[in-house]
């Protein structure tokens, strides 16, 4: 039970971090989709 909650929280945090990274990289590159960059 607790393991499931921790796993869920970690997965959600990783997902949000990935979205934030993509958002910031998009601003930095002007929306260019550069393969291999985050």
C-alpha distance matrix in Angstrom:
0.0 3.8 5.4 5.2 6.5 8.8 9.9 10.7 12.5 14.4 15.5 16.7 18.6 20.2 21.2 22.8 24.5 25.9 27.2 28.8 30.3 31.8 33.1 34.8 36.2 37.6 39.4 40.7 42.0 43.3 41.1 42.2 39.8 40.3 38.7 36.8 36.3 32.6
3.8 0.0 3.8 5.4 5.1 6.2 8.5 9.8 10.6 12.3 14.2 15.3 16.5 18.3 19.9 21.1 22.5 24.3 25.8 26.9 28.4 30.3 31.5 32.8 34.4 36.0 37.7 38.7 40.3 41.8 39.8 41.0 38.7 39.0 37.6 35.5 34.7 31.0
5.4 3.8 0.0 3.8 5.4 5.1 6.0 8.4 9.8 10.5 12.1 14.1 15.3 16.4 18.1 19.9 20.9 22.3 24.2 25.6 26.7 28.4 30.1 31.4 32.5 34.3 36.2 37.1 38.4 40.1 38.0 38.9 36.4 36.5 34.8 32.6 32.1 28.5
5.2 5.4 3.8 0.0 3.8 5.5 5.1 6.0 8.5 9.9 10.4 12.1 14.1 15.3 16.3 18.2 19.8 20.9 22.4 24.1 25.5 26.8 28.4 30.1 31.3 32.7 34.7 35.9 37.0 38.5 36.2 37.2 34.6 35.1 33.5 31.6 31.1 27.5
6.5 5.1 5.4 3.8 0.0 3.8 5.5 5.1 6.1 8.6 9.9 10.5 12.2 14.2 15.3 16.5 18.2 19.9 21.1 22.4 24.1 25.7 26.8 28.4 30.0 31.4 33.1 34.4 35.9 37.2 35.1 36.4 34.2 34.8 33.6 31.8 30.8 27.1
8.8 6.2 5.1 5.5 3.8 0.0 3.8 5.4 5.1 6.1 8.5 9.8 10.5 12.2 14.1 15.3 16.3 18.2 19.9 20.9 22.3 24.2 25.6 26.8 28.2 30.0 31.7 32.6 34.2 35.7 33.9 35.0 32.8 33.1 31.8 29.7 28.7 24.9
9.9 8.5 6.0 5.1 5.5 3.8 0.0 3.8 5.5 5.2 6.1 8.5 9.9 10.6 12.2 14.2 15.3 16.4 18.3 19.9 20.9 22.5 24.2 25.7 26.7 28.4 30.4 31.3 32.5 34.1 32.0 32.9 30.4 30.6 29.1 27.0 26.4 22.7
10.7 9.8 8.4 6.0 5.1 5.4 3.8 0.0 3.8 5.5 5.2 6.1 8.6 9.9 10.5 12.3 14.2 15.3 16.5 18.3 19.9 21.1 22.5 24.3 25.6 26.9 28.9 30.2 31.4 32.6 30.4 31.6 29.3 29.9 28.7 27.0 26.2 22.5
12.5 10.6 9.8 8.5 6.1 5.1 5.5 3.8 0.0 3.8 5.5 5.1 6.1 8.6 9.9 10.6 12.2 14.2 15.4 16.4 18.2 19.9 20.9 22.4 24.1 25.6 27.1 28.4 30.0 31.3 29.4 30.8 28.9 29.5 28.6 26.8 25.5 21.7
14.4 12.3 10.5 9.9 8.6 6.1 5.2 5.5 3.8 0.0 3.8 5.4 5.1 6.2 8.6 9.9 10.4 12.2 14.2 15.2 16.2 18.2 19.8 20.9 22.2 24.1 25.8 26.6 28.1 29.8 28.0 29.0 26.9 27.1 26.0 23.9 22.7 18.9
15.5 14.2 12.1 10.4 9.9 8.5 6.1 5.2 5.5 3.8 0.0 3.8 5.5 5.1 6.1 8.7 9.8 10.5 12.3 14.2 15.2 16.5 18.3 20.0 20.9 22.4 24.5 25.6 26.6 28.1 25.9 26.9 24.5 25.0 23.7 22.0 21.0 17.3
16.7 15.3 14.1 12.1 10.5 9.8 8.5 6.1 5.1 5.4 3.8 0.0 3.8 5.5 5.1 6.2 8.6 9.8 10.6 12.2 14.1 15.4 16.4 18.3 19.9 21.0 22.8 24.3 25.6 26.7 24.6 26.1 24.1 24.9 24.2 22.9 21.5 17.7
18.6 16.5 15.3 14.1 12.2 10.5 9.9 8.6 6.1 5.1 5.5 3.8 0.0 3.8 5.4 5.1 6.1 8.5 9.9 10.4 12.1 14.2 15.2 16.3 18.0 19.7 21.2 22.3 24.0 25.4 23.7 25.2 23.5 24.0 23.5 21.8 20.0 16.2
20.2 18.3 16.4 15.3 14.2 12.2 10.6 9.9 8.6 6.2 5.1 5.5 3.8 0.0 3.8 5.5 5.0 6.1 8.6 9.8 10.3 12.2 14.1 15.2 16.2 18.0 20.0 20.7 22.0 23.8 21.9 22.9 20.8 21.0 20.2 18.3 16.8 13.0
21.2 19.9 18.1 16.3 15.3 14.1 12.2 10.5 9.9 8.6 6.1 5.1 5.4 3.8 0.0 3.8 5.5 5.1 6.2 8.6 9.9 10.6 12.3 14.3 15.3 16.4 18.6 19.9 20.9 22.2 19.9 21.1 19.0 19.9 19.2 18.0 16.6 12.9
22.8 21.1 19.9 18.2 16.5 15.3 14.2 12.3 10.6 9.9 8.7 6.2 5.1 5.5 3.8 0.0 3.8 5.4 5.1 6.1 8.5 9.8 10.4 12.2 14.1 15.2 16.7 18.3 19.8 20.8 19.0 20.8 19.3 20.4 20.4 19.3 17.2 13.6
24.5 22.5 20.9 19.8 18.2 16.3 15.3 14.2 12.2 10.4 9.8 8.6 6.1 5.0 5.5 3.8 0.0 3.8 5.5 5.1 6.0 8.5 9.7 10.5 12.0 14.0 15.4 16.3 18.0 19.6 18.2 19.6 18.2 18.6 18.6 17.1 14.7 11.1
25.9 24.3 22.3 20.9 19.9 18.2 16.4 15.3 14.2 12.2 10.5 9.8 8.5 6.1 5.1 5.4 3.8 0.0 3.8 5.4 5.1 6.1 8.5 9.9 10.4 12.1 14.3 15.2 16.1 17.8 15.9 16.9 15.0 15.5 15.2 14.0 11.9 8.3
27.2 25.8 24.2 22.4 21.1 19.9 18.3 16.5 15.4 14.2 12.3 10.6 9.9 8.6 6.2 5.1 5.5 3.8 0.0 3.8 5.5 5.1 6.1 8.7 9.9 10.4 12.5 14.2 15.3 16.2 14.1 15.8 14.4 15.7 16.1 15.7 13.4 10.3
28.8 26.9 25.6 24.1 22.4 20.9 19.9 18.3 16.4 15.2 14.2 12.2 10.4 9.8 8.6 6.1 5.1 5.4 3.8 0.0 3.8 5.4 5.0 6.1 8.5 9.7 10.8 12.3 14.2 15.2 14.0 16.0 15.3 16.4 17.4 16.7 13.7 10.7
30.3 28.4 26.7 25.5 24.1 22.3 20.9 19.9 18.2 16.2 15.2 14.1 12.1 10.3 9.9 8.5 6.0 5.1 5.5 3.8 0.0 3.8 5.4 5.2 6.0 8.4 10.0 10.4 12.0 13.8 12.8 14.0 13.1 13.5 14.3 13.3 10.2 7.3
31.8 30.3 28.4 26.8 25.7 24.2 22.5 21.1 19.9 18.2 16.5 15.4 14.2 12.2 10.6 9.8 8.5 6.1 5.1 5.4 3.8 0.0 3.8 5.5 5.1 6.0 8.7 9.8 10.3 11.7 9.8 11.1 10.0 11.1 12.1 12.0 9.2 6.9
33.1 31.5 30.1 28.4 26.8 25.6 24.2 22.5 20.9 19.8 18.3 16.4 15.2 14.1 12.3 10.4 9.7 8.5 6.1 5.0 5.4 3.8 0.0 3.8 5.5 5.1 6.5 8.8 10.1 10.5 9.1 11.6 11.5 13.3 15.1 15.4 12.3 10.5
34.8 32.8 31.4 30.1 28.4 26.8 25.7 24.3 22.4 20.9 20.0 18.3 16.3 15.2 14.3 12.2 10.5 9.9 8.7 6.1 5.2 5.5 3.8 0.0 3.8 5.3 5.2 6.2 8.7 9.8 9.8 11.9 12.4 13.3 15.5 15.3 11.7 10.3
36.2 34.4 32.5 31.3 30.0 28.2 26.7 25.6 24.1 22.2 20.9 19.9 18.0 16.2 15.3 14.1 12.0 10.4 9.9 8.5 6.0 5.1 5.5 3.8 0.0 3.8 5.4 4.9 6.0 8.2 7.9 9.0 9.3 9.6 11.9 11.9 8.3 7.8
37.6 36.0 34.3 32.7 31.4 30.0 28.4 26.9 25.6 24.1 22.4 21.0 19.7 18.0 16.4 15.2 14.0 12.1 10.4 9.7 8.4 6.0 5.1 5.3 3.8 0.0 3.8 5.4 5.3 5.8 4.5 6.8 7.8 9.5 12.3 13.4 10.3 10.2
39.4 37.7 36.2 34.7 33.1 31.7 30.4 28.9 27.1 25.8 24.5 22.8 21.2 20.0 18.6 16.7 15.4 14.3 12.5 10.8 10.0 8.7 6.5 5.2 5.4 3.8 0.0 3.8 5.6 5.1 6.2 9.0 11.0 12.5 15.6 16.5 13.1 13.1
40.7 38.7 37.1 35.9 34.4 32.6 31.3 30.2 28.4 26.6 25.6 24.3 22.3 20.7 19.9 18.3 16.3 15.2 14.2 12.3 10.4 9.8 8.8 6.2 4.9 5.4 3.8 0.0 3.8 5.6 7.6 8.9 11.0 11.3 14.5 14.9 11.4 12.1
42.0 40.3 38.4 37.0 35.9 34.2 32.5 31.4 30.0 28.1 26.6 25.6 24.0 22.0 20.9 19.8 18.0 16.1 15.3 14.2 12.0 10.3 10.1 8.7 6.0 5.3 5.6 3.8 0.0 3.8 5.4 5.5 8.0 8.3 11.9 13.1 10.1 11.7
43.3 41.8 40.1 38.5 37.2 35.7 34.1 32.6 31.3 29.8 28.1 26.7 25.4 23.8 22.2 20.8 19.6 17.8 16.2 15.2 13.8 11.7 10.5 9.8 8.2 5.8 5.1 5.6 3.8 0.0 3.8 5.6 9.0 10.6 14.3 16.1 13.3 14.6
41.1 39.8 38.0 36.2 35.1 33.9 32.0 30.4 29.4 28.0 25.9 24.6 23.7 21.9 19.9 19.0 18.2 15.9 14.1 14.0 12.8 9.8 9.1 9.8 7.9 4.5 6.2 7.6 5.4 3.8 0.0 3.8 6.3 9.0 12.3 14.5 12.2 13.1
42.2 41.0 38.9 37.2 36.4 35.0 32.9 31.6 30.8 29.0 26.9 26.1 25.2 22.9 21.1 20.8 19.6 16.9 15.8 16.0 14.0 11.1 11.6 11.9 9.0 6.8 9.0 8.9 5.5 5.6 3.8 0.0 3.8 5.9 9.5 12.1 10.4 12.3
39.8 38.7 36.4 34.6 34.2 32.8 30.4 29.3 28.9 26.9 24.5 24.1 23.5 20.8 19.0 19.3 18.2 15.0 14.4 15.3 13.1 10.0 11.5 12.4 9.3 7.8 11.0 11.0 8.0 9.0 6.3 3.8 0.0 3.8 6.4 9.3 8.3 10.1
40.3 39.0 36.5 35.1 34.8 33.1 30.6 29.9 29.5 27.1 25.0 24.9 24.0 21.0 19.9 20.4 18.6 15.5 15.7 16.4 13.5 11.1 13.3 13.3 9.6 9.5 12.5 11.3 8.3 10.6 9.0 5.9 3.8 0.0 3.8 6.4 5.8 8.8
38.7 37.6 34.8 33.5 33.6 31.8 29.1 28.7 28.6 26.0 23.7 24.2 23.5 20.2 19.2 20.4 18.6 15.2 16.1 17.4 14.3 12.1 15.1 15.5 11.9 12.3 15.6 14.5 11.9 14.3 12.3 9.5 6.4 3.8 0.0 3.8 5.5 8.2
36.8 35.5 32.6 31.6 31.8 29.7 27.0 27.0 26.8 23.9 22.0 22.9 21.8 18.3 18.0 19.3 17.1 14.0 15.7 16.7 13.3 12.0 15.4 15.3 11.9 13.4 16.5 14.9 13.1 16.1 14.5 12.1 9.3 6.4 3.8 0.0 3.8 6.2
36.3 34.7 32.1 31.1 30.8 28.7 26.4 26.2 25.5 22.7 21.0 21.5 20.0 16.8 16.6 17.2 14.7 11.9 13.4 13.7 10.2 9.2 12.3 11.7 8.3 10.3 13.1 11.4 10.1 13.3 12.2 10.4 8.3 5.8 5.5 3.8 0.0 3.8
32.6 31.0 28.5 27.5 27.1 24.9 22.7 22.5 21.7 18.9 17.3 17.7 16.2 13.0 12.9 13.6 11.1 8.3 10.3 10.7 7.3 6.9 10.5 10.3 7.8 10.2 13.1 12.1 11.7 14.6 13.1 12.3 10.1 8.8 8.2 6.2 3.8 0.0
